[in-house]
């Protein structure tokens, strides 16, 4: 693994700051984690993310779609069915989440 520079200023050119801005918020990484296994409907995401409100889930999904990390497909059914999946860019976050999972597992062992 490459060494991360820690002595400089953390300005807009800082890659760690940029990543933190992309995956900001309590629920964002958990939404991404759920979508790593493939397409999910809104209701599947809500059931999987215990404690998330519909308002927050909708906001996170909109934000991730605006950042082009997920795509949304709407089906003309009654009621309307919506599916979400990670884009190619969104899939690039998998190593970040795997590193977070590894760190969390080690922390839990302590």
C-alpha positions, 0 to 999 in steps of 0.5 A: 500500500502506498504511503499517505502524506500527512504533513501537508494542508488538507485543501481541495486537492487532498484525495482523502478529503475528496473521498470523504466528501463523496461518501459523506453521511452516516448512511451513504456507505451502508447504501453502497454496501447493500448495492455491492451485491447487485440491483435492489429495489427501494423497499429492499434497501429500506428493510436492509438498513434498519433505522433509516427513515424513508426521507433520509434513504430517498435523500441518500439515493438522490445524492448518490445518483447526482454524483453518478455512483448509482443509477435508477431504473423506474418501471411503469407498474402499479405501484411504481417499481424502482431499482437502484444499482451501482454504476461503474464509478460506484463499483470503484468504491468497493475496495474502500468499503472492504478496507473499512470492513477490515479496519472495523473487524480489527477494532471489534476484536480489541 
